[in-house]
């Protein structure tokens, strides 16, 4: 995939062809966003405890999803 000299519409069309890559990037944003939520911003004690215990798992999974999304888009 070569983006040099392409108009913005063409870049969007090229990225739109890779739905799996876009889905992986969306999952990465979701997981990394959840991992970044501070404990004080969670609605309940149980949710805060769950986020605190699983934060590192969400960071690793989000980073992995980001890597996979970038690789899928680069190879398509």
C-alpha distances in whole Angstrom, upper triangle without the diagonal:
4,7,9,12,11,14,14,15,11,10,12,12,8,9,12,11,11,15,16,13,15,18,18,17,20,23,22,23,26,27,27,29,31,32,32,35,38,41,43,41,41,44,46,47,45,42,42,43,41,38,40,40,36,35,33,32,30,29,28,26,24,23,22,20,18,17,16,14,12,12,11,8,7,7,7
4,6,9,8,12,13,14,11,9,12,13,9,11,14,14,14,18,19,16,18,21,21,20,22,25,24,25,28,29,28,30,33,33,33,36,39,43,44,42,43,45,47,49,47,44,44,45,43,40,42,42,38,36,35,34,32,30,30,29,26,25,24,23,20,19,19,17,14,14,14,11,9,11,11
4,6,6,9,9,11,9,7,10,11,9,10,14,14,15,18,19,17,17,21,21,19,21,24,23,23,27,28,27,28,32,32,32,35,38,41,43,40,41,43,46,47,46,43,43,44,42,39,41,41,38,36,35,34,32,30,29,28,26,24,24,23,20,20,20,17,15,16,16,12,11,13,13
4,6,9,11,13,11,10,13,14,12,14,17,18,19,22,23,20,21,24,24,22,25,28,26,26,30,31,30,31,35,35,34,37,40,43,45,43,44,46,49,50,49,46,45,47,45,42,43,44,41,38,37,37,35,33,32,32,29,27,27,26,23,22,23,21,18,19,19,16,14,16,16
4,7,10,12,10,10,13,14,13,15,18,19,20,23,25,23,22,26,27,24,27,30,29,28,32,34,32,33,37,37,36,39,42,45,47,44,45,48,50,52,51,48,48,49,47,44,46,47,43,41,40,40,37,35,35,34,32,30,30,29,26,26,26,23,21,22,22,18,17,19,18
4,6,8,6,6,10,11,10,12,15,16,17,20,22,20,20,23,24,22,24,27,27,26,29,31,31,31,35,35,35,37,40,44,45,42,43,45,48,50,49,45,46,47,45,42,44,45,42,39,39,38,35,34,34,33,30,29,29,27,24,24,24,21,19,21,20,16,16,18,16
4,5,5,7,9,10,11,13,14,16,18,20,23,21,20,23,25,22,24,27,27,26,29,31,30,31,34,35,34,36,40,43,44,41,42,44,47,49,48,45,45,47,45,42,44,45,42,39,39,39,36,34,35,33,30,30,30,28,25,26,26,22,21,22,22,18,18,20,18
4,5,5,6,9,10,11,12,15,16,18,21,19,17,21,22,19,20,24,24,23,25,28,27,27,30,32,31,33,36,39,40,37,38,40,43,45,45,41,41,43,41,38,40,42,39,36,36,36,33,31,32,31,27,27,28,25,22,23,24,20,19,21,20,16,17,20,18
4,5,5,6,9,10,10,13,15,17,20,18,16,20,22,20,20,24,24,23,26,29,28,28,31,33,32,34,37,41,41,38,39,41,44,46,45,41,42,44,42,39,41,43,39,37,37,37,33,32,33,31,28,28,28,26,23,25,24,21,20,22,20,17,18,20,17
4,5,5,6,9,10,11,14,16,19,17,16,20,21,20,21,24,24,24,27,29,29,29,32,34,33,35,39,42,43,40,41,42,45,47,46,42,43,45,42,40,42,43,40,38,37,36,33,32,33,31,28,28,28,25,23,23,23,19,18,20,18,15,15,17,15
4,5,5,6,9,10,12,14,17,14,13,17,18,16,18,21,21,21,24,26,25,26,29,30,30,32,35,39,40,37,38,40,42,44,43,40,40,42,39,36,39,40,36,34,34,33,30,29,29,27,25,24,24,22,19,20,20,16,15,17,15,12,13,15,13
4,5,5,6,9,10,12,15,13,11,15,17,15,16,19,19,19,21,24,24,24,27,29,28,30,34,37,38,35,35,37,40,42,41,37,38,40,37,34,37,38,35,33,33,32,29,28,28,26,23,23,24,21,19,20,19,15,15,17,15,12,14,16,13
4,6,5,7,9,11,14,13,12,15,18,16,17,21,21,21,23,26,26,27,29,31,31,33,36,39,41,38,38,39,42,44,43,39,40,42,39,37,39,40,36,35,35,33,30,30,30,28,25,25,25,22,20,21,20,17,16,18,15,12,14,15,12
4,5,6,8,10,13,11,11,15,16,15,17,20,20,21,23,25,25,26,29,30,31,33,36,39,41,38,38,40,42,44,43,39,40,41,39,36,39,39,35,34,33,32,29,28,28,26,24,23,23,20,18,19,17,14,14,14,12,9,11,12,9
4,5,6,8,10,8,8,11,13,12,13,16,16,17,19,21,22,22,25,26,27,29,32,35,37,34,34,36,39,40,39,35,36,38,35,32,35,35,32,30,30,28,26,25,25,23,20,20,20,17,15,16,15,11,11,12,10,7,10,11,9
4,5,6,10,9,8,11,13,12,13,16,17,17,19,22,22,23,25,27,28,29,33,36,37,34,34,36,38,40,38,35,36,38,35,32,35,36,32,31,31,29,26,26,26,23,21,22,21,18,17,18,16,13,13,15,12,10,13,14,11
4,6,9,9,9,12,14,14,15,18,19,20,21,23,24,25,27,29,30,32,36,38,40,37,37,38,40,42,40,37,38,39,36,34,37,37,33,32,32,30,27,27,27,24,22,23,21,18,18,18,16,13,14,14,11,9,12,12,8
4,6,5,6,9,10,11,12,14,16,17,19,20,21,23,25,26,27,29,33,35,37,35,34,36,38,39,37,34,35,36,33,31,34,34,30,29,28,26,24,24,23,20,19,19,18,15,14,15,12,9,10,11,7,6,10,10,7
4,5,5,6,9,10,10,12,14,15,16,18,20,21,22,24,26,27,31,33,35,32,31,33,35,37,35,31,33,34,31,29,32,32,28,27,27,25,22,23,22,19,18,19,17,14,14,15,12,10,12,13,9,9,13,13,10
4,5,5,6,9,10,10,12,14,15,16,18,20,21,22,24,26,30,32,34,31,30,32,34,35,33,30,31,32,29,27,30,29,25,25,24,22,20,20,19,16,15,16,14,11,12,13,9,7,10,11,7,8,12,12,10
4,5,5,6,9,10,11,12,14,15,16,18,20,21,22,25,28,31,33,30,30,32,34,35,33,30,30,32,28,26,29,29,25,24,23,21,19,19,18,15,13,14,12,9,9,10,7,4,7,8,5,5,9,10,9
4,5,5,6,9,10,11,12,14,15,16,18,20,21,23,27,29,31,28,28,30,32,33,32,28,29,30,27,25,28,28,24,23,23,21,19,19,19,16,14,14,14,10,10,12,10,7,9,11,9,8,12,13,12
4,5,5,6,9,10,11,12,14,15,17,18,20,21,25,27,29,27,26,27,29,31,29,25,27,28,25,23,26,26,22,21,21,19,16,17,17,14,12,14,13,9,10,12,10,8,11,13,10,11,14,15,14
4,5,5,6,9,10,11,12,14,15,16,18,20,24,26,28,26,25,27,29,30,28,25,26,26,23,21,24,24,20,19,19,16,14,14,14,11,9,10,9,5,7,9,7,5,8,10,9,10,13,14,14
4,5,5,6,9,10,10,12,14,15,16,19,22,25,27,24,24,26,28,29,28,24,25,26,23,21,23,24,20,19,18,17,14,14,14,12,9,10,10,6,5,8,8,5,8,10,10,10,12,15,14
4,5,5,6,9,10,10,12,14,15,17,21,23,25,22,22,24,26,27,26,22,23,25,22,19,22,23,19,18,19,17,14,14,15,12,10,12,12,9,8,12,11,9,11,14,13,13,16,18,17
4,5,5,6,8,10,11,12,14,16,19,21,24,21,20,22,24,25,23,20,21,22,19,17,20,20,16,15,16,14,11,12,12,9,7,10,10,7,8,11,11,9,12,14,14,14,17,19,19
4,5,5,6,8,10,11,12,14,18,20,23,20,20,23,24,25,24,20,20,22,19,16,18,19,15,14,14,12,9,9,10,7,4,7,8,5,5,9,9,8,11,13,13,14,16,18,19
4,6,5,6,8,10,10,12,16,19,21,18,18,21,23,24,23,19,19,21,19,16,18,19,16,14,15,14,11,10,12,11,7,9,11,9,8,12,13,11,13,16,16,16,18,20,21
4,6,5,6,9,10,11,15,17,19,16,15,18,20,21,20,16,17,19,16,13,16,17,14,13,14,13,9,10,13,10,8,11,12,10,10,14,15,13,16,18,18,18,21,23,23
4,5,5,6,9,10,14,16,18,16,15,18,19,20,18,15,15,16,14,11,14,14,11,9,11,9,6,7,9,7,5,9,10,9,10,13,14,13,16,18,18,19,21,23,24
4,5,5,6,9,12,15,17,15,15,18,20,21,20,16,16,17,15,12,14,15,12,9,10,10,7,6,9,8,5,8,10,10,9,13,14,14,15,18,19,19,21,24,24
4,5,5,7,10,13,15,13,13,16,18,19,18,15,14,17,15,11,14,16,13,10,12,13,9,9,12,12,9,11,14,13,12,16,17,16,18,21,21,21,23,26,26
4,5,5,9,11,13,11,10,13,15,16,15,11,11,13,11,8,11,12,10,8,11,11,7,9,12,11,9,13,15,14,14,18,19,18,20,23,23,24,26,28,29
4,6,8,10,13,12,12,15,16,16,15,12,11,12,11,7,9,10,8,5,8,9,6,6,10,10,9,11,14,14,14,17,18,18,20,22,24,24,26,28,29
4,6,9,12,10,11,15,16,17,17,14,12,14,13,9,10,13,12,8,10,12,9,9,12,13,11,13,16,16,15,18,20,20,21,24,25,25,27,29,30
4,7,8,7,7,11,13,14,14,11,9,12,12,8,10,13,12,9,12,14,11,12,15,16,14,16,19,18,18,21,23,23,24,27,28,28,30,32,33
4,5,5,7,11,12,12,14,11,8,11,12,9,9,13,13,10,13,16,14,14,17,18,17,19,22,22,21,24,26,26,27,30,31,31,33,36,36
4,5,6,9,9,9,11,9,5,8,10,8,7,11,12,11,14,16,15,15,19,20,19,21,24,24,24,27,29,28,30,33,33,34,36,38,39
4,6,8,9,10,12,11,8,11,13,11,11,15,16,14,18,20,18,19,22,23,22,24,27,27,27,30,31,31,32,35,36,36,38,41,41
4,6,9,11,13,10,8,12,13,11,12,16,16,14,18,19,17,18,22,22,20,23,25,25,25,28,30,29,30,33,34,34,36,39,39
4,6,8,9,6,6,9,10,9,10,13,14,13,17,18,16,17,21,20,19,22,25,24,24,28,29,28,30,33,33,34,36,38,38
4,7,9,7,8,11,12,11,13,16,16,16,20,21,19,21,24,23,22,25,28,26,27,31,31,31,33,36,36,36,39,41,41
4,5,5,6,9,10,11,12,14,16,16,20,20,19,21,24,24,23,26,28,28,29,32,33,32,35,37,37,38,40,42,42
4,5,5,6,9,10,10,12,14,15,18,19,19,21,24,23,24,26,28,28,29,32,33,33,35,38,38,39,41,43,43
4,5,5,6,9,10,11,12,14,17,17,17,20,22,21,22,25,26,26,28,31,31,31,34,36,36,37,40,41,42
4,5,5,6,8,10,10,12,15,15,14,17,19,19,19,22,24,23,25,27,28,28,31,33,33,34,36,38,38
4,5,5,6,9,10,10,14,15,14,16,19,19,19,22,24,23,25,27,28,29,31,33,33,34,37,38,39
4,5,5,6,9,10,13,14,14,16,18,19,19,22,23,24,25,28,29,29,32,33,34,35,37,39,40
4,5,5,6,8,11,11,11,14,16,16,17,19,21,21,23,25,26,26,29,31,31,32,35,36,37
4,6,5,5,9,10,9,11,14,14,14,17,18,19,20,23,24,24,26,28,29,30,32,34,35
4,6,5,8,10,10,12,14,15,16,18,20,20,22,24,25,26,28,30,31,32,34,36,37
4,6,8,9,10,12,13,14,16,18,19,20,22,24,25,26,28,29,30,32,34,35,36
4,6,5,6,9,10,11,12,14,15,16,18,20,21,22,24,26,27,28,30,31,33
4,5,5,6,9,10,10,12,14,15,16,18,20,21,22,24,26,27,28,30,31
4,5,5,6,9,10,11,12,14,15,17,18,20,21,23,24,26,27,29,30
4,5,5,6,8,10,11,12,14,15,16,18,20,21,22,24,26,27,28
4,6,5,6,8,10,10,12,14,15,16,18,20,21,22,24,25,27
4,6,5,6,9,10,10,12,14,15,17,18,20,21,22,24,26
4,5,5,6,9,10,11,12,14,15,16,18,20,21,22,24
4,5,5,6,9,10,10,12,14,15,16,18,20,21,22
4,5,5,6,9,10,10,12,14,15,16,18,20,21
4,5,5,6,9,10,11,12,14,15,16,18,20
4,5,5,6,9,10,11,12,14,15,16,18
4,5,5,6,9,10,10,12,14,15,16
4,5,5,6,9,10,11,12,14,16
4,5,5,6,9,10,11,12,14
4,5,5,6,9,10,11,12
4,5,5,6,8,10,11
4,6,5,6,9,10
4,5,5,6,9
4,5,5,6
4,5,5
4,6
4
